[in-house]
Structure formats: structure tokens, C-alpha cells
Amino acid sequence: MPPTALTAPYRLTFQYTVDGLTHKQRLYLKCTPSADSSGFNTIARSGYSGVGVSTLEDRWSLVMRPYYNPAETTFDSWLLEANVAGAFIFVAGGTFTHVPTGAGAYAPASGVVFSGRDTANKPFNVNMYETPFPGFIKVNSYAALSSGNQDLANYWFNAGGTADNYSAVAWRVSRGSFYSQRWIALVADSNQHLRRLRGIA
């Protein structure tokens, strides 16, 4: 199946580095001009309100920080870009409010996927790389998640009903500009691309 055409008007990238290897979490969103320092507010889905794009890094770094050890990981920067005829053009950027606070050592070449669907019923996943998750894990029950993973499931998909305007579920859209519909599962496993980069057989 070919990938969904990329029609989302803006892209927000959160960049972090684990033990010398840089990762970029690229998210899509809709924006409207505002007095925010980025120049834009989010266009939120029904039931939520728009907030300044420059404020989104605060919640992201807050929910992500327990999963990364400050001895190994830095939260580097965020970047907002506009989709102009298929090319992404710089709009704004900045640094993070929060720093990693985790204590566990990272699992090299590991990947964690919060899988879900958008309102067009297309796959709408989000990836985290090189957290302390070792081996293979799959959890599809919100109640069975740890409290930290529940925080993430709420942030991305409002799986527990506690998301707010700063949570990604309020503003994140898919490549086709659809908001999220539902969370399906958390899956942790080894990532083959990262294994090659890390030189792991």
C-alpha cells in the first residue's frame, strides 16, 4: 500500500541524542498565526483549544524525560516548519524546558511504538528510540500499562481521558491531516535500522 500523500501544512520536530546518535521525532499539525513567539498557535481538534506552538516542547519533554538518562541523553531542540509545495521551510525553533531524569541505562537500537489509528482509520503511530525497554513487549490494555506509559498513552491518544490542550492528541495530525482516533497498543522491539547504525549484528 503506498504511503498517504503528505498534505499536513506544518511539521514539528523534536530532536534528542542518545549516546551520540541523534533521533528526530517528526509530528504534523495545523497552525494559525498568533502572538506566540513562534508566530503560530495550534489549530486544535474539537473539544480542545489552540495553544502557542512554542509551548508544546514543555509537555513533550515532561512526559519523555523519565525514559532517558541524563548521563546518556540530551533533549536538543525543537523545530517548526511549513509545508510549502512539498518542501518544508523553517518557521521557528528553540530549546527544551525539561531535561532527561531517567535512571535506567538505554537499550541500544531499541524502539517503542505507540500504535493507533487516525480518524480516516489509517495507521497513526509514534516512535520512541533507545529507551530502557529491553527485548520484545506488547501491551494493548491501558490498565496494564505502567503509570509512565499511561501518561504517554494519554499524551498521544487520550487513552485514559486526561489529555489537555498541550497534549499531542489535541493538535497532532497524520500525513493526510486527520486527527487521532484511538490507541491500539504499545510495542517495544529491536529496530533493524538502528542496529546497523550501532554496529550490532
C-alpha positions in Angstrom: 0.0 0.0 0.0 1.5 3.4 -1.0 2.0 6.0 1.8 -0.7 8.6 2.4 0.0 11.8 0.5 1.6 14.4 2.7 -0.9 17.2 2.9 -0.3 18.3 6.6 0.6 22.0 6.5 3.2 22.1 9.3 5.8 19.8 10.8 7.1 20.0 14.3 10.4 18.1 15.0 11.6 17.2 18.5 15.3 16.3 18.3 17.2 14.3 21.0 20.5 12.5 21.2 21.2 9.2 22.9 24.8 8.2 23.4 26.0 10.1 20.3 23.2 9.1 18.0 20.6 11.8 17.1 16.9 10.9 16.8 14.2 13.1 15.4 10.5 12.7 16.2 8.6 14.4 13.4 5.0 15.3 14.1 2.5 17.1 11.8 0.0 19.8 12.8 -2.2 22.6 11.6 -1.4 26.2 12.7 -2.9 29.7 12.6 -1.0 33.0 13.0 -0.8 34.3 16.6 1.2 36.4 19.0 3.1 33.4 20.3 6.9 33.7 20.0 6.8 31.1 17.2 4.3 33.2 15.3 1.6 30.5 15.4 -0.9 28.7 17.6 -2.1 25.1 17.1 -5.5 24.5 15.4 -6.9 22.1 17.9 -9.4 19.3 17.2 -13.0 19.5 18.6 -13.1 19.7 22.4 -9.7 21.4 22.7 -8.3 24.9 22.3 -5.3 26.1 20.4 -2.1 27.0 22.2 1.2 28.6 21.2 3.4 26.3 19.3 6.4 27.4 21.3 4.8 26.0 24.4 4.4 22.4 23.1 8.0 21.4 23.9 7.3 21.8 27.6 4.8 18.9 27.8 6.7 16.7 25.3 9.9 17.0 27.4 8.0 16.4 30.6 6.4 13.1 29.5 9.5 11.9 27.8 12.1 12.7 30.4 11.6 9.6 32.7 12.6 7.4 29.8 16.0 8.9 29.2 19.1 9.0 31.4 20.8 12.4 31.6 24.2 10.6 31.6 23.4 9.3 28.1 20.7 11.6 26.6 20.2 15.2 25.8 17.0 16.9 24.6 18.4 19.1 21.9 15.9 21.4 20.1 12.5 21.7 18.5 11.8 23.0 15.0 8.6 24.2 13.3 8.5 24.1 9.5 5.8 25.0 7.0 4.9 22.7 4.1 5.3 24.9 1.0 4.5 22.9 -2.2 6.0 19.8 -0.6 9.2 21.4 0.8 9.5 22.2 4.5 10.6 25.7 5.2 11.9 27.0 8.6 9.4 28.9 10.7 10.6 28.8 14.3 12.7 26.8 16.7 14.0 26.7 20.3 15.2 24.5 23.1 13.5 22.4 25.8 12.3 23.3 29.3 12.9 19.9 30.8 15.9 17.6 30.7 16.1 13.8 31.0 15.6 12.4 34.5 15.6 8.6 34.0 17.9 6.3 35.9 18.0 3.2 33.7 20.6 2.6 31.0 19.3 2.8 27.5 18.8 -0.3 25.4 20.9 0.2 22.2 18.9 0.1 19.0 15.6 -0.4 20.8 12.3 1.1 19.5 9.0 1.7 21.2 5.8 2.2 19.1 2.6 3.6 20.4 0.3 2.4 17.6 -3.0 3.8 16.7 -5.4 5.0 14.0 -6.4 8.4 12.7 -10.0 9.5 12.0 -9.6 8.1 8.4 -8.8 4.7 10.1 -5.2 4.8 8.7 -2.2 3.8 10.9 -1.1 6.7 13.1 1.9 5.6 15.1 4.5 7.4 17.2 8.0 6.1 17.8 10.5 6.5 20.7 14.0 5.2 20.2 16.6 3.8 22.6 14.7 3.9 25.8 15.5 1.4 28.6 12.9 -1.1 27.2 14.8 -4.4 26.6 13.6 -7.2 24.3 10.0 -7.5 23.0 7.0 -6.2 24.8 3.4 -5.8 23.6 0.6 -4.2 25.7 -2.8 -3.4 24.4 -4.6 -2.8 27.7 -4.4 0.7 29.1 -4.9 -0.7 32.7 -1.9 -3.0 32.2 0.5 -0.1 31.3 2.8 1.4 33.9 1.9 4.9 35.2 4.6 6.4 32.9 3.3 4.6 29.9 -0.2 5.6 30.8 1.0 9.2 30.7 2.3 8.7 27.2 -0.8 6.9 26.0 -2.8 9.9 27.3 -0.5 12.4 25.7 -0.6 10.8 22.3 -4.1 9.3 22.2 -6.1 10.4 25.3 -6.4 6.7 26.1 -7.1 7.4 29.8 -9.2 10.6 29.2 -6.9 13.1 30.9 -5.4 14.9 27.9 -5.5 18.6 27.7 -4.7 21.4 25.1 -1.0 20.8 25.3 -1.2 17.0 24.7 -0.3 15.8 21.2 -3.8 14.3 20.8 -5.2 17.8 20.8 -3.1 19.1 17.9 -1.2 16.3 16.1 -2.5 15.2 12.7 -1.4 12.5 10.3 0.2 12.9 6.9 -3.3 13.3 5.5 -4.2 16.0 8.1 -6.5 13.8 10.2 -6.5 13.8 14.0 -6.0 10.7 16.0 -8.9 8.3 16.6 -7.8 5.6 19.0 -4.8 4.0 20.7 -4.2 0.3 19.9 -1.0 -0.9 21.6 2.4 -0.3 22.9 5.1 -2.4 21.2 8.8 -2.5 22.1 11.3 -4.3 20.0 14.7 -4.0 18.4 15.0 -1.6 15.4 16.9 -3.0 12.5 18.0 0.3 11.1 19.4 1.4 14.5 21.1 -2.0 14.8 23.0 -1.2 11.7 23.9 2.3 12.9 25.1 0.9 16.2 27.1 -1.9 14.5 25.0 -4.6 16.2 24.9 -7.9 14.4 
